[in-house]
């Protein structure tokens, strides 16, 4: 069986490593992949947003199954285009991927169907947004409507910061057309939880919960990033909280998308805030999270490809999705200066004996050498019986990996360990 995976980051590497466990798989192609993924799949120089190129490759190489992992190609209709050529896919069609592609759509969907989220206002006019901020509660949250590489959200602690964020999005166009519309919403408080879920549009099966660490520096300081590490499960996500989320958020979201004629099939990511007034949705993603995938999939005991095909075929209810009761920790190693400016091209040394625990996000092969080629370079993941041991083991892995200019947080999992002491 020939499988194609669209994307080229740590998330895709985690998916590919898990897909390799299926004995039916004879070949895995990654478009475009990266230098680290090349150890586990055949990388092809076709960009993740090159929909025509992806379809052409899939048809010419008689691909049996395609997995579209990143947000951009999903929103651009990669699944639609592949399915039109008869290639079954994992991932939502474009009309369902809008749940991440437009913050305005998702907020309006939640409002219409009574799904708990922060109160909000939508603006297409900058002056109206600035005037609203004169009296809006502070702190507040400013969001660009469209995709912005996970960086289109600003938590403003002052009115001045809020107005600067609005101007940068709507006037300076720092996120391009994604800032043509913005959402200004209530600032929620409470522990954050990430819950990925499989859904075939009929049933929704949540995966193990996780806790991301977005800030670049220790003790949650510095700029927001794509994620500096994560642990699973999230200690704040108890069985009682999970039941509330299923009844008030997960199932109602699937039902709402069906009611709108936008049936969602694939991985739906719920970014949640456990507020004093109950769980609320911060954001939806139309795909596996990164780096959450790097702790969730190592805990999946069922065969990933079998589950994905059940999603595609609408047979998820008949398919076992089983997770280990162990704990996982992923520490991201990045290039110094990330998420702003950083140097790349440094030799990357990953000992062979730990390579199964390493998911490469930004690397290339040049003259036979593996070199860094991104802000987030890799994630090192450990699975152990306890969270404490998983954290210790992940940092032992990090100590064995070397590249110049490396930096990483030293407190991944600390917040979760403290929560477990409650």
C-alpha positions in Angstrom: 0.0 0.0 0.0 1.4 3.4 -1.0 0.7 6.2 1.4 1.3 10.0 0.8 1.7 12.4 3.7 1.4 16.1 2.8 3.6 18.3 5.1 7.2 18.6 6.3 7.3 19.2 10.1 7.6 17.4 13.4 3.9 16.5 13.3 4.2 14.8 9.9 7.3 12.9 11.2 5.2 11.6 14.1 2.4 10.6 11.8 4.9 8.8 9.4 6.6 6.9 12.2 3.2 5.7 13.4 2.0 4.8 9.9 5.2 2.7 9.4 3.9 0.3 12.0 1.2 -1.0 9.6 2.6 -4.0 7.8 0.4 -3.3 4.7 2.3 -0.1 4.0 5.0 -0.7 1.3 5.9 2.9 0.6 5.5 6.3 2.3 6.0 9.5 0.4 6.3 12.9 2.2 5.6 16.1 0.2 7.8 17.9 0.9 9.1 16.2 4.0 12.5 17.3 5.4 16.0 15.9 6.0 15.0 14.1 9.1 11.8 12.6 7.7 13.9 11.3 4.8 15.1 8.5 7.2 11.5 7.2 7.4 9.9 8.2 4.0 10.7 9.2 0.5 10.7 12.9 0.4 9.5 14.7 -2.8 10.2 18.3 -3.5 6.5 19.4 -3.9 5.3 22.2 -1.6 2.4 21.5 0.8 0.5 24.4 -0.8 1.1 23.2 -4.3 -2.3 21.4 -4.7 -1.8 20.7 -8.4 1.6 19.3 -7.8 0.4 17.1 -5.0 -2.5 15.7 -7.1 -0.2 15.2 -10.1 2.3 13.2 -8.0 -0.5 11.1 -6.3 -2.1 10.2 -9.6 1.2 9.4 -11.4 2.5 7.3 -8.5 -0.8 5.4 -8.0 -1.1 6.5 -4.3 -3.6 4.3 -2.4 -4.2 6.7 0.6 -3.3 10.3 1.3 -3.0 12.1 4.6 -3.1 15.9 4.4 -1.6 17.2 7.7 -1.1 21.0 7.7 -3.8 23.7 7.8 -2.9 25.5 4.6 -3.5 22.7 2.1 -6.6 21.6 3.9 -8.1 25.1 3.7 -7.0 25.3 0.1 -8.9 22.2 -0.8 -6.2 19.5 -1.1 -8.6 16.8 0.1 -11.3 17.9 -2.4 -8.8 17.8 -5.3 -7.4 14.3 -4.3 -10.8 12.8 -3.8 -11.9 14.1 -7.2 -9.2 11.9 -8.6 -10.4 8.9 -6.7 -7.7 9.0 -4.0 -9.1 8.4 -0.5 -7.9 10.9 2.1 -7.6 11.6 5.8 -8.5 15.2 6.5 -11.5 17.5 6.1 -12.7 19.0 2.8 -12.2 22.8 2.3 -15.8 23.6 3.4 -15.2 22.0 6.7 -11.6 23.1 7.2 -13.0 26.7 7.4 -13.5 25.9 11.1 -9.8 26.8 11.4 -9.5 28.9 8.2 -11.8 31.6 9.5 -12.0 32.7 13.2 -15.1 34.7 12.3 -16.8 31.5 11.0 -15.9 29.4 14.0 -17.0 32.1 16.5 -20.3 32.6 14.7 -20.8 28.8 14.6 -20.4 28.6 18.3 -22.7 31.5 18.9 -25.4 30.1 16.7 -25.3 26.6 18.2 -24.7 27.5 21.8 -21.2 26.1 22.1 -19.4 27.7 25.1 -16.7 30.2 24.1 -15.5 33.7 24.9 -17.8 36.7 24.1 -16.6 38.5 21.0 -17.1 41.2 18.4 -16.1 41.1 14.7 -14.6 44.1 12.9 -13.8 44.8 9.2 -13.2 48.5 9.9 -10.1 49.6 11.8 -11.5 52.8 13.2 -14.6 51.0 14.6 -12.3 48.4 16.2 -10.2 51.1 17.8 -13.2 53.0 19.1 -14.6 49.7 20.6 -11.3 49.3 22.5 -11.8 52.6 24.3 -14.3 50.9 26.6 -13.6 47.1 26.1 -12.6 45.1 29.2 -8.8 44.8 29.5 -6.9 42.4 29.1 -8.4 41.4 25.8 -7.6 39.1 22.9 -7.1 40.2 19.3 -7.3 37.6 16.5 -6.7 37.8 12.8 -9.5 36.1 11.0 -7.5 33.8 8.7 -4.5 31.5 9.0 -1.3 33.1 10.4 1.1 30.2 11.2 -0.3 30.1 14.7 0.8 33.7 15.4 -2.3 35.6 14.6 -3.4 36.0 18.2 -2.4 38.8 20.6 -3.2 38.9 24.3 -3.2 42.6 25.0 -2.6 43.6 28.7 -3.3 47.3 28.0 -5.5 49.4 25.7 -2.4 50.7 24.0 -1.2 47.2 23.3 -4.6 46.2 22.0 -4.8 49.2 19.6 -1.2 48.5 18.4 -2.3 44.9 17.6 -5.3 46.1 15.7 -3.2 48.5 13.6 -0.6 45.9 12.9 -3.2 43.4 11.6 -5.6 45.8 9.8 -3.3 48.7 8.7 0.2 47.2 8.5 -1.1 43.8 7.2 1.5 41.8 9.2 -0.6 38.7 8.5 -1.7 39.7 4.9 -5.3 39.2 4.1 -5.8 37.2 7.3 -6.1 40.6 9.0 -8.8 42.0 6.8 -11.3 40.9 9.4 -10.5 40.6 13.1 -12.1 39.2 16.2 -11.8 41.0 19.6 -12.8 38.7 22.3 -13.1 38.3 26.1 -9.9 37.2 27.9 -10.6 33.9 29.6 -8.7 32.5 32.6 -8.0 29.0 33.7 -5.9 26.0 32.7 -5.5 25.4 29.0 -6.1 21.9 27.5 -5.5 20.6 24.0 -7.8 17.7 22.9 -7.3 16.2 19.4 -10.1 14.0 18.2 -10.9 11.6 15.4 -14.3 12.1 13.8 -16.0 10.7 10.7 -18.7 13.3 10.9 -21.0 10.9 12.8 -19.1 10.0 16.0 -16.2 11.8 17.7 -13.5 9.9 19.5 -11.2 12.2 21.6 -7.6 11.3 21.9 -5.4 11.7 25.0 -5.4 15.3 26.3 -2.2 17.3 26.3 -0.7 20.5 27.7 1.2 22.8 25.3 3.9 25.3 26.3 3.7 28.2 23.9 6.1 30.8 25.3 9.7 30.7 24.1 11.3 31.1 27.6 11.2 29.3 30.9 8.4 30.1 33.3 6.2 31.0 30.4 8.1 34.1 29.5 9.1 35.5 26.1 7.2 35.5 22.8 4.5 33.1 21.7 5.8 30.3 19.5 4.3 27.4 17.6 5.0 25.3 20.8 8.2 24.6 22.8 7.0 21.3 24.2 4.1 19.4 25.5 3.0 16.6 27.9 0.2 14.1 27.9 -2.2 13.5 29.5 -3.1 16.9 30.9 -3.7 16.5 34.6 -6.4 19.2 34.6 -8.5 17.2 32.1 -10.3 14.8 34.5 -13.0 12.3 33.6 -15.7 14.7 34.8 -14.3 17.5 32.6 -14.1 15.1 29.7 -17.8 14.2 30.0 -18.8 17.9 30.1 -16.7 18.6 27.0 -18.2 15.7 25.1 -21.8 16.9 25.9 -21.4 20.6 25.5 -18.5 21.0 23.0 -17.3 18.0 21.1 -20.6 16.4 19.9 -22.4 19.7 19.5 -19.6 20.9 17.2 -19.8 17.9 15.0 -23.6 18.3 14.9 -23.3 22.0 14.1 -21.0 21.3 11.2 -23.4 18.7 9.8 -26.3 21.1 10.2 -24.3 23.7 8.2 -23.7 21.2 5.4 -20.0 21.1 6.3 -19.5 17.5 7.6 -16.1 17.3 9.2 -14.0 14.1 8.7 -10.5 13.9 10.0 -8.7 15.2 13.1 -10.5 18.1 14.8 -8.4 19.8 17.5 -10.2 21.5 20.4 -8.2 24.2 22.2 -10.0 24.6 25.5 -9.9 26.8 28.6 -11.2 25.3 31.8 -12.7 28.5 33.2 -14.4 29.0 36.6 -17.7 28.8 34.5 -16.8 25.5 32.9 -14.8 24.5 29.7 -14.9 26.9 26.8 -13.4 26.8 23.3 -10.5 29.0 22.6 -9.9 27.8 19.1 -10.5 24.9 16.7 -7.9 23.5 14.4 -8.8 21.3 11.4 -5.8 19.0 11.9 -3.4 17.4 14.3 -1.7 19.9 16.5 2.1 20.5 16.6 3.8 19.5 18.9 0.8 17.8 20.6 0.9 15.0 18.0 4.4 14.1 19.2 3.0 13.1 22.6 -0.4 11.9 21.6 0.5 9.4 18.8 3.2 7.6 20.8 0.5 6.8 23.3 -1.9 5.3 20.7 -1.9 1.6 20.9 -4.3 1.0 18.0 -3.0 1.1 14.4 -3.2 4.7 13.2 -3.7 3.9 9.5 -6.6 1.6 10.4 -8.2 4.3 12.4 -7.7 6.9 9.7 -9.2 4.7 7.0 -12.2 4.1 9.3 -12.6 7.9 9.5 -12.5 8.2 5.7 -15.0 5.3 5.3 -17.4 6.5 8.0 -16.8 3.4 10.1 -15.2 5.0 13.2 -17.9 3.7 15.5 -16.9 0.1 14.6 -13.2 0.7 15.1 -11.2 0.4 18.3 -9.2 3.4 19.3 -7.1 2.5 22.3 -4.5 4.6 24.1 -1.9 3.6 26.7 -2.3 4.7 30.3 1.3 5.9 30.3 2.6 9.5 30.2 4.5 11.3 27.5 6.7 14.4 27.3 8.1 16.2 24.3 10.8 18.8 24.5 11.3 21.0 21.4 14.8 22.0 20.5 14.9 25.2 18.5 17.4 27.6 16.9 18.4 30.4 19.1 16.4 33.6 18.2 13.2 31.6 17.3 10.4 32.7 16.8 11.9 35.9 15.3 15.3 35.7 13.5 17.7 32.8 13.7 20.6 31.2 11.9 20.4 27.8 10.3 22.7 25.4 8.5 24.4 23.9 11.6 25.2 20.2 11.6 22.6 18.2 13.5 23.7 15.1 15.4 21.0 12.6 16.5 22.4 9.3 17.9 20.9 6.3 16.0 19.9 4.6 19.3 17.4 7.4 20.1 16.2 8.3 16.6 12.9 6.5 17.1 12.1 9.1 19.9 13.0 12.1 17.8 10.6 13.9 15.4 12.5 16.3 13.1 10.7 19.5 12.1 13.4 21.7 10.4 16.4 20.0 8.7 17.9 19.3 5.3 20.5 16.9 4.0 23.4 18.5 2.2 26.5 16.6 1.0 25.4 13.7 3.1 25.1 15.8 6.3 22.0 16.6 8.3 21.8 20.4 8.9 19.3 22.6 10.8 16.8 24.3 8.5 14.2 26.0 10.7 13.2 27.7 13.9 11.9 24.6 15.6 14.4 21.9 14.7 13.0 18.8 16.4 11.1 17.4 19.3 12.4 14.7 21.6 9.7 12.5 23.1 9.8 10.0 26.0 7.0 7.7 27.2 7.1 6.4 30.8 4.8 5.1 33.5 4.8 8.4 35.3 4.8 12.0 34.1 7.8 12.7 36.3 9.9 10.0 34.7 8.7 11.0 31.2 9.9 14.5 31.8 13.3 13.3 33.1 13.7 10.8 30.2 12.8 13.5 27.6 15.5 15.8 28.9 18.0 12.9 28.9 17.3 12.5 25.2 17.8 16.3 24.6 21.3 16.0 26.2 22.3 13.5 23.6 21.3 15.6 20.6 23.7 18.3 19.4 23.7 21.3 17.0 25.2 24.8 17.4 22.8 27.6 18.3 20.4 25.2 20.0 18.0 26.4 22.7 15.1 24.8 24.6 13.0 25.3 27.6 14.1 23.7 30.9 10.6 23.5 32.5 8.4 21.5 30.1 6.0 19.5 32.3 6.7 21.6 35.5 3.2 23.1 35.4 1.6 19.7 34.9 3.6 18.1 37.7 2.6 20.9 40.1 -1.1 20.3 39.1 -0.8 16.6 39.9 0.2 17.6 43.5 -3.1 19.3 44.1 
